[in-house]
Amino acid sequence: VAKVLNGEIISADSRQVYRGMDVGTGKDIQEYGSIPFHLIDIVDPGTEFNVFEFQRHFVKAFHTIRKRGKLPLLVGGTGLYLDAVLKGYSLPEVPVNSSLRQELARSSLDVLATRLKQKNPRLHNTTDLLDRERLMRAIEIAEFRESGNSTLVNCLDLEPIVFGIQWERKNLRQRITDRLKERLNHGLIEEGARLHHAGLSFNKMDFYGLEYHFVARYLKG
């Protein structure tokens, strides 16, 4: 499609942003040929990357592509990231609050989880409750919003055309099985070991999808 419509690809995959996480995230960059792509390999594993960061990077890539007279093609990936663009999420830019973080550092994980639930009773991202850094950041965001100082960052006003491919369930299951075997045969376990050796903890690997979750369990014995 990008070749036919003179376009460039913007990835909407929440894991392909990480450098070195190639096999497990299915970075089929070789398939792109000469087509330029964006939002792949832009941060190191372990770096906090969220829907706010994605939206900000998307806007920058969008303008860059349009200035070249090309058509931006948002491809993938992560449903929340797609929604952030297609529905124009307005997201607050929340600065780091050092004094709050010092205060939170003295509390247990359970106490922090209770505090976040009190601030945000309709919490949908339960993974924030399992990791201390994510939990502290979520509290930071919730309390900043409560203060009324939020500066909203609006996404672009777009008129997108949305299309996709729907596979029969039987075919889809077979493709998933084939893909998993291919990844295992092309170094998925070795990639996990390399990421861990480079400093990515097994606990962090749990947040990067089932492939890395089970590879981490395997590497731990």
N, C-alpha and C positions, 0 to 999 in steps of 0.2 A: 504493500500500500504506500509506504514511504517513497519507494522508487517511482511509482505511477503518479503520485500527487506532489512530488518534489518536497518531501517532508523530512523532518528530523524527529527522532524518538526521544521522548521524556519518559523515563521509567517511573512507575508508581509502586515499585516493590520496596517494602520496608527493610528488606535484608540485603538487597543487592547494592545498597549504598556503601556497604562495608568492604574495604579492601581485604583481599586474601580469603574471603568467604565465597569461593567460586563454585566449587562442586556442589556443596550443600544447598546453595541458593539457586542453582540452575542458570548461571550466567552464560547464556549461549551467544556470547558476543561475536563469535566467528560467523554466526548466521546473519549478522547485520551487514557484512560486506563493507561497502564504502559509505553506508548511511551513518551520519553522525548521531551520537547518543548522549544523553545527559542524565545526571543523578545516579550514576553507577560508579562505584569506587571513589567516593568523595570523602569518607571518614574512616578512621581506624576502628577495628572491633573494640567494643567496650565503651566507645563514645556514646553519650546519650543522643539519640536521634528520634524525634517524635513528629507528630502531625504538624506542629507549629514550624519546626525546622523544614519539613518537607514542603509546606505551603510557601515558605519564604524562598526556598531554592527553586520551586516550580515557577514562581512569578519571574524570577531573574532569568531562568532558562527560556521561558515563553517569550520575553521581550527580546532576548538575544536572537532567537530563531526568527521572529517576525522582522527584525531589523535586516536580516539577511534575505528577506523576501521568501522565506520558506514556511511550510505549514507545520505547526507543532502537533505531534501525535502522542497523546498520553497513553501509555501501554502498561498493562499489568492489571493487577498486582495485588495491592492491599486495599480492601474495600473502604476503610476509613480514609485513606489517602485520596482515593478517587472521589469520595463524597466531599472531602474538604475543598476540592477544586470545583466539582460539578454543582455543588450546592452553595458555594461561596462562604464557607465558614468564616466567621469573624473571631479571631483568636487574640487573646491578650498577650502582650510581650511582658514577661515577668522577670525582673532582675533578681540576682542572687541576694538573699538576705543573710549576711554573715552572722549577725547576732541571733537570729532565729535558729540558724543551723547549729550554733554553739549550744543553744538551749535544748534542741532536739537530740543532740548527740548524747545527752545524759539519760535519755529515756530508752526503755526496752522496745523491742519490735512490737509487742502486744500493745503497749501504751501508745505508741505512734499510730498503730492501726486504728485503735479506738478514737484517737483524736481526729484522724482523717475522716472516719465514718460520721463523726459528729458534725464536721464541717461540710461533708458532702454525703448525705444519707442515700442519695441515688447513684452512688459510685458504680460505674459499669466496668471499669478496667481493674478487675480484681488482682491482676498481676502486680499492681502497685503495692499490694499488701505483703508481697513475698520477698521483696528486695529492699534493703534498708535505704539505699541511695534513692531509688525510685519513690519510696514512701516519703522520705523527707522532702523531695522535690514536689510531690503531689500536695503535701501540707503547705509548702511555701506558696504554691500557685493558689490553693484554696483561700489562704489567709490574705493574699494580695488582692484577689477578687473581692473579698469581703470588705477590704479597706476602701474600695471605690476608686482606686487610683489607676484602674486598668486603662491602657491605651490600646484600642482594638486595631488589629492589622487585618484589613479586608482583602479578600482575594479578588481576582479580576471579574469583571462582568462579561461572561462568556455566553456564546450561543453554540454549544457543542453538538456534534452529531455522535451518537453513541451506538456502537455495534460490537458484536462478539460472535463467537462460535460455540454452539451447544452440541456436546457429544452425547450419544446414547450411553446410558449408565454402564452397560456391559463393556463398551469400548473404552470408556473413561477409566474404569477400574483396571483394565488391562494395561492402559497407557501409564497409569500410576505405578503399577507393578514393574513394568519394563523400565520406567525411569529410575525407580529406586535401585533396581539391580544394576543399571548402567552407572549410577553414581557410586555405588559400592565398588564396582569394577574399575572405576576411574579415579580412585583415591580419596573417597569421602572420609574414611577412618584416618588415613594419613594426614588429611587436611585438618581434621579435628585435633590430632596430636600436635601438629605444627602450630595451630592457633594457641593451644594451651601452653606449649613451650615458649611462645612469644609473649605470654603474660595474661592470656584470657582465662579466667578461672572457670572451673567446671560449673559453678553456680550461675555464672553469666551465660555460659553456653546454653543453659536450659531455656533462656529467653529468646533464643534465635531459631525456634522451630523444632519440630519433632526429630528431624534428622540429627541435629547437633545434640539434642537432649539424649537420644539413645546412644549416640557415639560417645558422649561424655560418660554415660553409665558403663559402656563397654570398656572404655579406657581406664575407668576406676576399678574394673574387675567384676 
